[in-house]
Amino acid sequence: MIPIAECKGVRLYGNEGCFFSFTNSPYYGHKHLASIDLYTGRKANVAYSPVEGKVIEARKLQLMDDYIIAIKVEGFEACVKILHAKPKVMIGERLSPGDIIGELVWSPFYDFWTDPHIHIEVRPPNDWLRAKGAYTLDPKSITGKMRLGHEVPRSFVVEKALDRYVLLRPSSPVPPFITPIIVTYEGVPFVLEGGIPHYGHGALWNSAEKLPERVVERIKRSLAVDFTQEGYSHFTFATSDIVIKGCRYLGVGLYLNDPHVKLIPQNPGESRLEVDEEIQTDEILAPIKRRI
């Protein structure tokens, strides 16, 4: 299992081969570094426990075709809330990271391009249901592993051309724990993460413990930054579509520990791209840079 975040002494884990996002979602917690969407894999339908503890809730949500699992972490004043997995565990059951907890479901919270995943929050021990109130996460488990000295892929190839989205594979290897899209401010590279520009917000990641002041000021002049933490800057912007190869798209999805770029059509089936078609990185990056 891979440590992906900490909070209140609680350590959260993902399975080997997972990818994840702190920001690629329109919901409240993802705008405040207070939740993680953890993807087992695009072909997987199994959900694994991200934490060690005892199950205190496992049921279907009222009036909604979705499920909640809550796990109390012993020794800490916190519990972990998990959404979008049909439980295969019972209240009182003790879990370790990596234990199977349920089956991934298609949630009414999803957009048409969303891949099944679990939504994770660390919360007060008696408050696991509300949409707000989750604790801020510490992502140093990930930023400490980020390596940004690699060569950015010059192009991408269409790996999958689905009705719901197009999955682009880079022409050269991308290091673990980052996305394939890098933006640079004052010569310093940052990992770009989020659903951009369709969700109206995103994040910049960097592994440096402290950024030069000139870089911080440059980012603040360029972006509407509303939250920062060591290695992480959250920003907002106006939504609009982007144009790639003459076709309009809602935007791109960028996930940590995933080398792919997810290209999202305005409506299902509207992309004109075909498998093995090549797209230059600048074709993807240029319309994004104009918005950030």
C-alpha positions in Angstrom: 0.0 0.0 0.0 1.1 3.6 -0.7 0.8 6.3 1.9 -1.0 9.2 0.2 -1.9 11.7 3.0 -2.0 12.2 6.7 -4.4 14.0 9.0 -4.7 14.3 12.8 -2.2 11.5 13.0 -4.2 9.3 10.7 -2.4 7.9 7.7 -4.3 7.2 4.5 -3.1 4.6 1.9 -3.9 3.7 -1.7 -3.3 0.4 -3.4 -0.3 -0.3 -5.7 -1.2 1.0 -9.1 -3.9 3.5 -7.9 -4.2 7.1 -9.0 -5.9 9.8 -7.1 -6.9 13.5 -6.9 -7.3 16.0 -4.2 -8.8 18.6 -6.6 -10.4 17.0 -9.6 -14.0 17.4 -8.5 -16.6 20.2 -8.2 -17.5 19.4 -4.5 -16.6 21.4 -1.4 -14.0 19.2 0.1 -11.9 19.2 -3.1 -11.7 22.9 -3.0 -10.3 23.0 0.5 -7.7 20.1 0.5 -10.2 18.1 2.7 -10.9 15.1 0.5 -9.3 12.6 -1.8 -10.8 10.7 -4.7 -9.0 7.4 -4.9 -9.1 5.3 -8.1 -8.3 1.6 -7.8 -7.7 1.5 -11.6 -9.8 2.2 -14.6 -10.8 -1.4 -15.1 -11.2 -2.2 -11.3 -14.4 -2.4 -9.4 -13.0 -3.3 -5.9 -12.6 -0.8 -3.1 -9.9 -1.3 -0.5 -9.7 0.2 2.9 -7.4 3.3 3.0 -6.9 3.1 6.7 -6.6 0.9 9.8 -9.6 0.9 12.2 -13.1 -0.4 13.1 -16.2 0.0 10.9 -18.8 2.2 12.6 -21.1 2.7 9.6 -21.8 0.7 6.4 -25.1 1.3 4.6 -26.9 2.8 1.7 -27.6 6.5 1.8 -31.2 7.6 2.2 -32.9 8.8 -1.0 -29.8 8.3 -3.1 -28.3 5.3 -4.9 -25.0 5.5 -3.2 -23.3 4.1 0.0 -21.3 5.3 3.0 -18.7 3.5 5.0 -17.2 5.1 8.1 -14.1 3.7 9.9 -13.1 4.8 13.4 -9.3 5.1 13.8 -8.5 3.9 17.3 -6.2 6.1 19.4 -7.2 9.3 17.4 -10.1 11.7 17.6 -11.0 11.0 14.0 -12.9 8.8 11.7 -12.6 8.2 7.9 -15.7 8.6 5.7 -15.8 6.7 2.4 -18.4 7.1 -0.4 -19.2 5.3 -3.6 -18.6 1.7 -2.5 -21.3 -0.9 -1.8 -20.2 -2.3 1.5 -18.9 -5.9 2.0 -18.0 -5.1 5.6 -20.1 -5.0 8.7 -20.3 -2.6 11.7 -17.7 -3.7 14.3 -15.4 -5.3 11.8 -11.7 -4.4 12.1 -9.8 -3.4 9.0 -6.2 -2.9 7.9 -5.1 -0.9 4.8 -5.7 -2.9 1.7 -8.6 -5.0 3.1 -11.5 -5.3 0.6 -14.4 -3.1 1.9 -16.8 -3.1 -1.0 -17.6 -2.9 -4.7 -17.4 0.4 -6.6 -20.7 1.8 -7.8 -21.8 4.3 -10.3 -22.8 7.3 -8.1 -25.3 10.0 -8.8 -22.5 12.4 -7.8 -20.6 11.5 -10.9 -20.3 13.4 -14.2 -20.6 11.4 -17.4 -16.8 11.2 -17.7 -16.1 10.1 -14.1 -14.4 6.8 -13.5 -15.6 4.8 -10.4 -13.6 5.6 -7.3 -13.9 6.1 -3.5 -14.2 9.5 -2.0 -12.3 9.8 1.3 -12.4 12.3 4.1 -11.0 12.4 7.7 -13.6 13.8 10.0 -14.6 14.3 13.7 -15.4 10.9 15.1 -19.1 11.6 15.6 -19.7 13.6 12.4 -19.2 11.3 9.4 -22.3 12.2 7.2 -22.2 15.9 6.4 -20.8 17.3 3.2 -18.8 19.9 5.1 -16.7 19.7 8.2 -13.8 17.4 7.0 -10.3 18.1 8.3 -7.6 19.6 6.1 -5.2 16.9 4.8 -1.5 17.0 4.9 -0.2 15.7 1.5 3.6 15.6 2.3 3.4 11.8 1.9 3.0 12.6 -1.8 4.9 15.8 -2.3 8.0 14.2 -0.8 8.0 11.6 -3.6 7.5 14.0 -6.5 10.4 14.3 -8.9 10.1 17.2 -11.4 13.5 17.1 -13.2 12.3 14.9 -16.0 11.6 15.8 -19.6 8.0 16.7 -20.3 6.4 14.4 -23.0 6.5 16.1 -26.3 3.3 14.5 -27.5 0.5 12.2 -26.5 -1.2 9.3 -28.4 -4.9 8.4 -28.2 -5.0 5.2 -26.1 -8.7 5.0 -25.8 -11.5 6.8 -27.7 -14.6 6.3 -25.6 -17.9 8.1 -25.9 -17.4 9.5 -22.3 -13.8 10.6 -22.8 -10.5 10.2 -24.7 -7.5 8.8 -22.8 -4.2 10.2 -24.0 -0.9 8.3 -23.3 2.4 10.2 -23.2 5.2 9.6 -25.7 7.8 9.3 -22.9 7.7 8.0 -19.3 6.2 10.2 -16.6 7.6 9.7 -13.0 5.2 8.3 -10.3 3.0 10.5 -8.1 2.6 13.4 -10.6 0.5 14.3 -13.6 2.0 14.6 -17.1 1.3 18.3 -17.4 3.9 20.7 -16.0 3.7 24.5 -15.9 6.6 26.7 -15.0 6.7 30.0 -13.1 10.0 31.9 -12.8 11.8 28.8 -14.0 10.3 26.6 -11.3 8.2 23.6 -12.5 4.8 22.7 -10.9 2.6 19.7 -11.4 -0.9 20.8 -12.6 -3.8 18.8 -11.2 -7.5 19.0 -11.4 -10.4 19.1 -14.0 -9.3 22.1 -16.0 -11.0 24.3 -17.0 -14.5 22.7 -16.6 -14.5 22.6 -12.8 -13.3 26.2 -12.4 -10.5 25.3 -10.0 -7.2 23.4 -9.9 -4.0 22.9 -8.0 -0.2 23.4 -8.4 2.1 20.9 -6.7 5.8 21.2 -6.0 8.1 19.2 -3.8 10.2 22.1 -2.5 9.9 22.7 1.2 10.0 26.5 0.6 9.6 28.3 -2.7 11.5 31.5 -3.5 9.5 34.6 -2.7 9.7 35.7 -6.4 8.0 32.5 -7.4 5.2 32.9 -4.8 4.6 36.4 -5.9 4.5 35.4 -9.6 1.9 32.7 -9.0 -0.2 35.1 -7.0 -0.1 37.7 -9.8 -1.0 35.0 -12.4 -3.6 33.0 -10.5 -6.5 33.5 -8.1 -4.9 31.5 -5.3 -7.2 31.0 -2.4 -5.5 28.3 -0.4 -1.8 27.3 0.1 -0.1 24.6 2.1 3.5 23.3 1.8 3.8 22.0 -1.7 0.2 22.8 -2.7 -1.5 25.9 -4.1 -5.2 25.9 -4.9 -6.6 28.4 -7.4 -9.8 29.3 -9.1 -10.7 30.7 -12.6 -13.6 31.2 -14.9 -14.8 28.1 -16.8 -14.8 27.9 -20.6 -14.2 25.2 -23.1 -10.9 24.5 -25.0 -10.3 23.7 -28.6 -8.0 20.8 -29.7 -7.6 19.9 -33.4 -10.6 22.1 -34.2 -13.0 20.3 -31.8 -14.3 21.9 -28.6 -13.9 20.0 -25.3 -15.0 20.8 -21.8 -11.4 20.3 -20.5 -8.8 17.8 -19.4 -8.7 15.6 -16.3 -5.3 15.3 -14.5 -4.7 12.9 -11.7 -1.7 12.3 -9.4 0.1 9.0 -10.1 -1.5 8.8 -13.5 0.5 9.5 -16.7 -2.6 9.9 -18.8 -4.5 13.0 -19.8 -8.3 12.5 -19.9 -9.8 14.7 -22.6 -13.5 15.4 -22.0 -16.0 16.1 -24.8 -18.7 18.6 -24.4 -21.2 15.8 -24.8 -20.8 12.0 -24.9 -19.6 10.8 -28.4 -18.6 14.3 -29.7 -14.8 13.8 -29.9 -13.3 13.4 -33.3 -10.1 11.7 -32.2 -9.3 8.2 -33.1 -7.0 5.5 -31.4 -3.3 6.0 -32.2 -3.8 9.6 -33.3 -1.0 11.9 -32.1 -1.4 15.2 -30.3 1.5 17.5 -29.5 1.8 18.5 -25.8 1.6 22.2 -26.8 -1.8 21.6 -28.3 -3.0 20.5 -24.9 -1.0 23.0 -22.8 -1.5 26.2 -24.9 -5.3 26.4 -24.4 -4.9 25.6 -20.7 -2.2 28.2 -20.2 -4.5 30.9 -21.7 -6.9 30.2 -18.8 -4.4 29.9 -15.9 
